[in-house]
Amino acid sequence: MNIFEKLFGSSETSASSAKNRLKMVLVHDRNDISPGVLRQIRDDIIGVFAHHLNIDPDAVEVMLDENDNDNMLVAQVPLTPTRRVRTNH
């Protein structure tokens, strides 16, 4: 939730929010993925990405989503800005 949503309220209605939460519960149940397994997957993703890139581990989100007939595991991994160091070769 960003600062504007906190100040002015979310544009999402409580019914819409409840529908989205229920949808997520159903997707988790259908795929038999517990919250603990999802947390472990998130930790593994953080480890792999952090080994190669500068990321913000606290902002990484891993979720299950259903799109038409497909179930997807979606990971959002925000990259942190990096400074490029010039080297004279």
Backbone as JSON Lines, residues from 0, in Angstrom:
{"i":0,"aa":"M","n":[0.85,-1.17,0.0],"ca":[0.0,0.0,0.0],"c":[0.9,1.23,0.0]}
{"i":1,"aa":"N","n":[0.64,2.12,-0.94],"ca":[1.48,3.32,-0.99],"c":[0.86,4.43,-0.16]}
{"i":2,"aa":"I","n":[1.56,5.54,-0.07],"ca":[1.15,6.65,0.8],"c":[-0.2,7.23,0.37]}
{"i":3,"aa":"F","n":[-0.47,7.3,-0.95],"ca":[-1.73,7.86,-1.42],"c":[-2.91,6.97,-1.03]}
{"i":4,"aa":"E","n":[-2.71,5.65,-1.09],"ca":[-3.77,4.74,-0.68],"c":[-4.05,4.87,0.81]}
{"i":5,"aa":"K","n":[-3.01,5.1,1.6],"ca":[-3.2,5.27,3.04],"c":[-3.95,6.56,3.34]}
{"i":6,"aa":"L","n":[-3.63,7.62,2.6],"ca":[-4.26,8.91,2.84],"c":[-5.69,8.98,2.3]}
{"i":7,"aa":"F","n":[-5.88,8.49,1.08],"ca":[-7.16,8.67,0.41],"c":[-7.98,7.39,0.31]}
{"i":8,"aa":"G","n":[-7.44,6.3,0.78],"ca":[-8.16,5.03,0.69],"c":[-7.89,4.33,-0.62]}
{"i":9,"aa":"S","n":[-8.01,3.04,-0.59],"ca":[-7.77,2.23,-1.78],"c":[-8.96,2.33,-2.71]}
{"i":10,"aa":"S","n":[-8.71,2.25,-3.99],"ca":[-9.8,2.26,-4.96],"c":[-10.5,0.91,-5.03]}
{"i":11,"aa":"E","n":[-9.89,-0.12,-4.44],"ca":[-10.47,-1.45,-4.45],"c":[-11.54,-1.56,-3.36]}
{"i":12,"aa":"T","n":[-12.7,-2.07,-3.72],"ca":[-13.77,-2.23,-2.75],"c":[-13.5,-3.43,-1.88]}
{"i":13,"aa":"S","n":[-14.17,-3.5,-0.73],"ca":[-13.96,-4.65,0.15],"c":[-14.44,-5.93,-0.51]}
{"i":14,"aa":"A","n":[-15.5,-5.86,-1.31],"ca":[-15.98,-7.05,-2.02],"c":[-14.95,-7.53,-3.03]}
{"i":15,"aa":"S","n":[-14.34,-6.61,-3.75],"ca":[-13.32,-6.96,-4.72],"c":[-12.09,-7.54,-4.03]}
{"i":16,"aa":"S","n":[-11.72,-6.94,-2.91],"ca":[-10.59,-7.43,-2.14],"c":[-10.86,-8.84,-1.62]}
{"i":17,"aa":"A","n":[-12.05,-9.08,-1.11],"ca":[-12.42,-10.41,-0.61],"c":[-12.42,-11.43,-1.74]}
{"i":18,"aa":"K","n":[-12.91,-11.02,-2.9],"ca":[-12.92,-11.92,-4.07],"c":[-11.49,-12.3,-4.46]}
{"i":19,"aa":"N","n":[-10.58,-11.33,-4.46],"ca":[-9.18,-11.61,-4.81],"c":[-8.53,-12.53,-3.78]}
{"i":20,"aa":"R","n":[-8.82,-12.32,-2.49],"ca":[-8.26,-13.2,-1.46],"c":[-8.79,-14.62,-1.62]}
{"i":21,"aa":"L","n":[-10.07,-14.77,-1.88],"ca":[-10.66,-16.09,-2.09],"c":[-10.05,-16.77,-3.3]}
{"i":22,"aa":"K","n":[-9.84,-16.01,-4.37],"ca":[-9.22,-16.55,-5.57],"c":[-7.82,-17.1,-5.26]}
{"i":23,"aa":"M","n":[-7.05,-16.35,-4.47],"ca":[-5.71,-16.8,-4.1],"c":[-5.76,-18.07,-3.26]}
{"i":24,"aa":"V","n":[-6.72,-18.17,-2.34],"ca":[-6.86,-19.37,-1.52],"c":[-7.17,-20.57,-2.4]}
{"i":25,"aa":"L","n":[-8.08,-20.4,-3.36],"ca":[-8.44,-21.5,-4.26],"c":[-7.25,-21.94,-5.12]}
{"i":26,"aa":"V","n":[-6.49,-20.99,-5.62],"ca":[-5.31,-21.33,-6.43],"c":[-4.31,-22.1,-5.59]}
{"i":27,"aa":"H","n":[-4.08,-21.67,-4.34],"ca":[-3.15,-22.38,-3.46],"c":[-3.65,-23.8,-3.2]}
{"i":28,"aa":"D","n":[-4.95,-23.95,-2.93],"ca":[-5.51,-25.27,-2.65],"c":[-5.41,-26.2,-3.86]}
{"i":29,"aa":"R","n":[-5.72,-25.69,-5.03],"ca":[-5.68,-26.51,-6.24],"c":[-4.28,-27.01,-6.54]}
{"i":30,"aa":"N","n":[-3.29,-26.21,-6.22],"ca":[-1.91,-26.57,-6.52],"c":[-1.2,-27.22,-5.33]}
{"i":31,"aa":"D","n":[-1.91,-27.34,-4.21],"ca":[-1.37,-27.97,-3.01],"c":[-0.03,-27.35,-2.6]}
{"i":32,"aa":"I","n":[0.02,-26.02,-2.59],"ca":[1.23,-25.3,-2.17],"c":[0.91,-24.56,-0.88]}
{"i":33,"aa":"S","n":[1.57,-24.96,0.19],"ca":[1.31,-24.33,1.48],"c":[2.05,-22.99,1.56]}
{"i":34,"aa":"P","n":[1.62,-22.13,2.47],"ca":[2.33,-20.85,2.65],"c":[3.81,-21.07,3.01]}
{"i":35,"aa":"G","n":[4.12,-22.13,3.74],"ca":[5.51,-22.41,4.09],"c":[6.35,-22.73,2.87]}
{"i":36,"aa":"V","n":[5.79,-23.51,1.96],"ca":[6.51,-23.83,0.71],"c":[6.69,-22.57,-0.12]}
{"i":37,"aa":"L","n":[5.67,-21.74,-0.18],"ca":[5.77,-20.49,-0.93],"c":[6.85,-19.58,-0.34]}
{"i":38,"aa":"R","n":[6.96,-19.54,0.99],"ca":[8.03,-18.75,1.64],"c":[9.4,-19.31,1.29]}
{"i":39,"aa":"Q","n":[9.53,-20.65,1.26],"ca":[10.81,-21.27,0.93],"c":[11.2,-20.97,-0.52]}
{"i":40,"aa":"I","n":[10.22,-21.02,-1.42],"ca":[10.47,-20.66,-2.81],"c":[10.95,-19.22,-2.9]}
{"i":41,"aa":"R","n":[10.29,-18.32,-2.16],"ca":[10.68,-16.91,-2.14],"c":[12.12,-16.76,-1.66]}
{"i":42,"aa":"D","n":[12.48,-17.45,-0.57],"ca":[13.85,-17.38,-0.05],"c":[14.85,-17.9,-1.07]}
{"i":43,"aa":"D","n":[14.51,-18.98,-1.77],"ca":[15.4,-19.53,-2.79],"c":[15.59,-18.55,-3.95]}
{"i":44,"aa":"I","n":[14.49,-17.93,-4.37],"ca":[14.57,-16.95,-5.46],"c":[15.46,-15.78,-5.04]}
{"i":45,"aa":"I","n":[15.28,-15.3,-3.82],"ca":[16.12,-14.21,-3.32],"c":[17.58,-14.6,-3.35]}
{"i":46,"aa":"G","n":[17.89,-15.81,-2.91],"ca":[19.29,-16.27,-2.9],"c":[19.91,-16.3,-4.28]}
{"i":47,"aa":"V","n":[19.17,-16.81,-5.25],"ca":[19.69,-16.91,-6.62],"c":[19.87,-15.53,-7.24]}
{"i":48,"aa":"F","n":[18.85,-14.69,-7.15],"ca":[18.94,-13.36,-7.74],"c":[20.01,-12.51,-7.05]}
{"i":49,"aa":"A","n":[20.08,-12.58,-5.72],"ca":[21.05,-11.77,-4.98],"c":[22.48,-12.17,-5.32]}
{"i":50,"aa":"H","n":[22.67,-13.41,-5.74],"ca":[24.01,-13.87,-6.13],"c":[24.48,-13.17,-7.4]}
{"i":51,"aa":"H","n":[23.55,-12.78,-8.25],"ca":[23.91,-12.2,-9.56],"c":[23.56,-10.72,-9.72]}
{"i":52,"aa":"L","n":[22.59,-10.23,-8.93],"ca":[22.1,-8.86,-9.11],"c":[21.93,-8.18,-7.76]}
{"i":53,"aa":"N","n":[21.88,-6.86,-7.79],"ca":[21.52,-6.1,-6.58],"c":[20.01,-6.01,-6.53]}
{"i":54,"aa":"I","n":[19.43,-6.61,-5.49],"ca":[17.97,-6.59,-5.35],"c":[17.6,-6.1,-3.96]}
{"i":55,"aa":"D","n":[16.34,-5.77,-3.79],"ca":[15.8,-5.41,-2.49],"c":[15.05,-6.65,-1.96]}
{"i":56,"aa":"P","n":[15.67,-7.46,-1.12],"ca":[15.04,-8.72,-0.69],"c":[13.73,-8.51,0.07]}
{"i":57,"aa":"D","n":[13.58,-7.38,0.75],"ca":[12.35,-7.13,1.5],"c":[11.17,-6.84,0.58]}
{"i":58,"aa":"A","n":[11.43,-6.45,-0.66],"ca":[10.36,-6.1,-1.59],"c":[10.0,-7.24,-2.55]}
{"i":59,"aa":"V","n":[10.69,-8.37,-2.43],"ca":[10.4,-9.51,-3.32],"c":[9.05,-10.11,-2.96]}
{"i":60,"aa":"E","n":[8.22,-10.32,-3.98],"ca":[6.91,-10.93,-3.79],"c":[6.81,-12.15,-4.69]}
{"i":61,"aa":"V","n":[6.32,-13.24,-4.11],"ca":[6.06,-14.47,-4.87],"c":[4.62,-14.85,-4.62]}
{"i":62,"aa":"M","n":[3.87,-15.06,-5.69],"ca":[2.46,-15.38,-5.54],"c":[2.01,-16.33,-6.63]}
{"i":63,"aa":"L","n":[0.92,-17.0,-6.38],"ca":[0.29,-17.84,-7.38],"c":[-0.81,-17.05,-8.04]}
{"i":64,"aa":"D","n":[-0.96,-17.23,-9.34],"ca":[-2.0,-16.52,-10.08],"c":[-2.63,-17.5,-11.05]}
{"i":65,"aa":"E","n":[-3.87,-17.25,-11.35],"ca":[-4.6,-18.07,-12.31],"c":[-5.03,-17.18,-13.45]}
{"i":66,"aa":"N","n":[-4.7,-17.59,-14.66],"ca":[-5.03,-16.81,-15.84],"c":[-5.69,-17.75,-16.84]}
{"i":67,"aa":"D","n":[-7.0,-17.59,-17.07],"ca":[-7.78,-18.48,-17.93],"c":[-7.6,-19.92,-17.46]}
{"i":68,"aa":"N","n":[-6.88,-20.74,-18.23],"ca":[-6.72,-22.15,-17.87],"c":[-5.37,-22.45,-17.24]}
{"i":69,"aa":"D","n":[-4.53,-21.44,-17.07],"ca":[-3.17,-21.66,-16.57],"c":[-3.02,-21.18,-15.14]}
{"i":70,"aa":"N","n":[-2.26,-21.93,-14.36],"ca":[-1.83,-21.49,-13.04],"c":[-0.38,-21.08,-13.16]}
{"i":71,"aa":"M","n":[-0.05,-19.93,-12.56],"ca":[1.31,-19.42,-12.7],"c":[1.89,-19.04,-11.34]}
{"i":72,"aa":"L","n":[3.15,-19.25,-11.18],"ca":[3.89,-18.73,-10.04],"c":[4.55,-17.45,-10.53]}
{"i":73,"aa":"V","n":[4.22,-16.34,-9.88],"ca":[4.71,-15.04,-10.32],"c":[5.63,-14.48,-9.25]}
{"i":74,"aa":"A","n":[6.8,-14.05,-9.67],"ca":[7.77,-13.44,-8.76],"c":[8.06,-12.02,-9.23]}
{"i":75,"aa":"Q","n":[7.92,-11.08,-8.31],"ca":[8.31,-9.7,-8.59],"c":[9.57,-9.43,-7.79]}
{"i":76,"aa":"V","n":[10.66,-9.14,-8.49],"ca":[11.96,-8.94,-7.86],"c":[12.47,-7.55,-8.24]}
{"i":77,"aa":"P","n":[12.23,-6.55,-7.39],"ca":[12.71,-5.2,-7.7],"c":[14.24,-5.13,-7.64]}
{"i":78,"aa":"L","n":[14.8,-4.53,-8.66],"ca":[16.25,-4.34,-8.7],"c":[16.58,-3.01,-8.03]}
{"i":79,"aa":"T","n":[17.69,-2.98,-7.32],"ca":[18.13,-1.73,-6.71],"c":[19.1,-1.04,-7.66]}
{"i":80,"aa":"P","n":[19.07,0.28,-7.66],"ca":[19.99,1.0,-8.55],"c":[21.44,0.71,-8.21]}
{"i":81,"aa":"T","n":[22.23,0.59,-9.22],"ca":[23.66,0.36,-9.01],"c":[24.45,1.43,-9.72]}
{"i":82,"aa":"R","n":[25.59,1.72,-9.17],"ca":[26.5,2.67,-9.82],"c":[27.46,1.9,-10.69]}
{"i":83,"aa":"R","n":[27.65,2.39,-11.85],"ca":[28.63,1.75,-12.73],"c":[29.99,2.4,-12.46]}
{"i":84,"aa":"V","n":[30.95,1.57,-12.26],"ca":[32.31,2.04,-12.01],"c":[33.07,1.96,-13.31]}
{"i":85,"aa":"R","n":[33.59,3.09,-13.73],"ca":[34.38,3.11,-14.95],"c":[35.79,2.64,-14.66]}
{"i":86,"aa":"T","n":[36.24,1.75,-15.51],"ca":[37.62,1.29,-15.4],"c":[38.33,1.66,-16.68]}
{"i":87,"aa":"N","n":[39.56,2.07,-16.53],"ca":[40.38,2.41,-17.69],"c":[41.24,1.22,-18.04]}
{"i":88,"aa":"H","n":[40.95,0.64,-19.18],"ca":[41.75,-0.51,-19.61],"c":[42.76,-0.1,-20.59]}
